[in-house]
């Protein structure tokens, strides 16, 4: 069993490293989402996810530093948990990753007029899991970001912006 002083100091150092690292990655993700025109809810959700990740990593660090958990046990349990979680959330994770890529690539912005499948309209909301397209009749089509990424997605109003950004002539 480790001394209390060792546990407290080790936990503090681990917590600082985890918080700084996760906050930095969260900052970059939120900045990319904001630059791409994502809504406040999406940006807030990215921050909330970062806080949850921080709490989990700090709890694992405390168990590891205090000696309550061996490295092998921690890795095994976290590996099994990550596998179960990734299988359960496979579609959601795919949509989130596609959403991040759509936002960071700048392929779509709020207000762009797009066509996807049989849907043609204006983008009114970009979230991590899906994008809302308002059609001319006022109806809203909710399309998963994975579907949009797989295409074919036609952006009618962002042509000039995309040509300039990617130096297309």
C-alpha positions as CSV (number, residue, x, y, z in Angstrom):
1,X,0.0,0.0,0.0
2,X,1.3,3.4,-0.9
3,X,1.6,6.3,1.5
4,X,-1.1,8.9,1.5
5,X,1.3,11.7,0.5
6,X,2.4,9.7,-2.6
7,X,-1.2,9.0,-3.6
8,X,-2.2,12.6,-3.3
9,X,0.8,14.0,-5.1
10,X,0.6,11.3,-7.8
11,X,-3.1,11.9,-8.3
12,X,-2.6,15.6,-8.5
13,X,0.1,15.3,-11.2
14,X,-1.9,12.8,-13.2
15,X,-5.1,14.9,-12.9
16,X,-3.2,18.0,-14.2
17,X,-1.7,16.1,-17.1
18,X,-5.1,14.6,-18.0
19,X,-7.0,17.9,-17.7
20,X,-4.5,19.9,-19.7
21,X,-4.3,17.2,-22.5
22,X,-8.0,16.6,-22.8
23,X,-8.8,20.4,-22.6
24,X,-6.3,21.0,-25.4
25,X,-7.9,18.4,-27.7
26,X,-11.4,19.6,-26.7
27,X,-10.4,23.2,-27.5
28,X,-9.1,22.2,-31.0
29,X,-12.3,20.2,-31.7
30,X,-14.6,23.0,-30.5
31,X,-12.7,25.6,-32.5
32,X,-12.8,23.4,-35.7
33,X,-16.6,22.9,-35.1
34,X,-17.2,26.6,-34.6
35,X,-15.1,27.5,-37.7
36,X,-17.2,25.1,-39.7
37,X,-20.4,26.7,-38.6
38,X,-21.6,24.2,-36.0
39,X,-24.3,25.3,-33.6
40,X,-23.9,26.1,-29.9
41,X,-25.4,22.7,-28.9
42,X,-22.7,20.8,-30.8
43,X,-19.9,22.9,-29.4
44,X,-21.4,22.4,-25.9
45,X,-21.6,18.7,-26.4
46,X,-18.0,18.4,-27.3
47,X,-17.1,20.2,-24.1
48,X,-19.3,17.9,-22.0
49,X,-17.8,14.9,-23.6
50,X,-14.3,16.2,-22.7
51,X,-15.4,16.6,-19.0
52,X,-16.7,13.1,-18.8
53,X,-13.5,11.7,-20.3
54,X,-11.5,13.7,-17.8
55,X,-13.4,12.2,-14.9
56,X,-13.1,8.7,-16.1
57,X,-9.3,9.0,-16.7
58,X,-8.8,10.6,-13.3
59,X,-10.7,7.9,-11.6
60,X,-8.6,5.2,-13.4
61,X,-5.5,7.1,-12.4
62,X,-6.5,7.2,-8.7
63,X,-7.2,3.5,-8.7
64,X,-3.8,2.9,-10.3
65,X,-1.8,5.2,-8.1
66,X,-3.4,4.1,-4.9
67,X,-2.5,0.5,-5.6
68,X,-6.2,-0.6,-5.7
69,X,-5.7,-1.7,-9.2
70,X,-2.7,-3.3,-11.0
71,X,-1.6,-2.0,-14.4
72,X,-2.7,-5.3,-15.9
73,X,-6.1,-5.2,-14.3
74,X,-6.6,-1.6,-15.3
75,X,-5.7,-2.3,-18.9
76,X,-7.8,-5.4,-19.1
77,X,-10.9,-3.9,-17.7
78,X,-10.5,-0.7,-19.7
79,X,-9.9,-2.7,-22.9
80,X,-13.0,-4.9,-22.4
81,X,-15.0,-1.8,-21.5
82,X,-13.8,0.1,-24.6
83,X,-14.6,-2.9,-26.8
84,X,-18.1,-3.3,-25.5
85,X,-18.7,0.5,-25.7
86,X,-17.4,0.7,-29.3
87,X,-19.5,-2.2,-30.4
88,X,-22.6,-0.7,-28.8
89,X,-21.9,2.8,-30.2
90,X,-20.5,1.8,-33.5
91,X,-23.1,3.7,-35.6
92,X,-23.0,6.7,-33.3
93,X,-19.2,6.8,-33.3
94,X,-19.2,6.5,-37.1
95,X,-21.6,9.5,-37.4
96,X,-19.6,11.6,-34.9
97,X,-16.3,11.0,-36.7
98,X,-18.0,11.8,-40.0
99,X,-19.5,14.9,-38.5
100,X,-16.1,16.1,-37.2
101,X,-14.6,15.4,-40.6
102,X,-17.4,17.2,-42.4
103,X,-17.0,20.2,-40.1
104,X,-13.2,20.3,-40.2
105,X,-13.0,19.9,-44.0
106,X,-15.5,22.8,-44.5
107,X,-17.5,20.8,-47.0
108,X,-20.8,22.2,-45.6
109,X,-21.7,25.3,-43.6
110,X,-25.0,26.5,-42.2
111,X,-27.0,28.1,-44.9
112,X,-25.5,26.1,-47.8
113,X,-27.9,24.7,-50.4
114,X,-27.2,21.1,-50.9
115,X,-28.5,18.0,-52.6
116,X,-28.2,14.5,-51.2
117,X,-30.1,11.6,-52.5
118,X,-33.6,12.9,-53.2
119,X,-33.3,15.7,-50.7
120,X,-32.6,19.3,-51.8
121,X,-32.6,22.2,-49.5
122,X,-30.7,24.5,-47.1
123,X,-28.6,23.3,-44.2
124,X,-30.2,24.6,-41.0
125,X,-28.3,22.5,-38.4
126,X,-25.1,20.6,-38.3
127,X,-24.6,18.4,-35.3
128,X,-22.1,15.7,-34.6
129,X,-24.4,12.8,-35.5
130,X,-26.6,14.3,-38.2
131,X,-27.3,17.3,-40.4
132,X,-30.7,18.9,-40.8
133,X,-31.7,20.0,-44.3
134,X,-34.8,22.2,-44.8
135,X,-36.5,21.5,-48.1
136,X,-38.3,24.2,-50.2
137,X,-41.7,23.1,-48.8
138,X,-40.5,23.7,-45.2
139,X,-40.0,20.1,-44.2
140,X,-36.8,19.1,-42.6
141,X,-34.8,16.0,-43.6
142,X,-32.4,14.7,-40.9
143,X,-29.5,12.9,-42.6
144,X,-26.8,11.0,-40.8
145,X,-23.3,12.4,-41.2
146,X,-22.0,9.0,-42.3
147,X,-24.5,9.1,-45.2
148,X,-23.4,12.6,-46.2
149,X,-19.8,11.7,-46.0
150,X,-20.4,8.6,-48.2
151,X,-22.1,10.9,-50.7
152,X,-22.8,11.8,-53.3
153,X,-23.3,15.2,-51.6
154,X,-23.7,18.2,-54.0
155,X,-23.1,21.6,-52.4
156,X,-24.7,24.2,-54.7
157,X,-24.0,27.4,-52.7
158,X,-20.5,26.6,-51.4
159,X,-18.8,26.2,-54.8
160,X,-16.9,29.4,-54.6
161,X,-15.8,28.9,-51.1
162,X,-14.6,25.3,-51.7
163,X,-12.8,26.2,-54.9
164,X,-10.9,29.0,-53.2
165,X,-10.1,26.8,-50.1
166,X,-8.8,23.9,-52.1
167,X,-7.4,25.9,-55.0
168,X,-9.7,24.2,-57.6
169,X,-9.9,25.9,-61.0
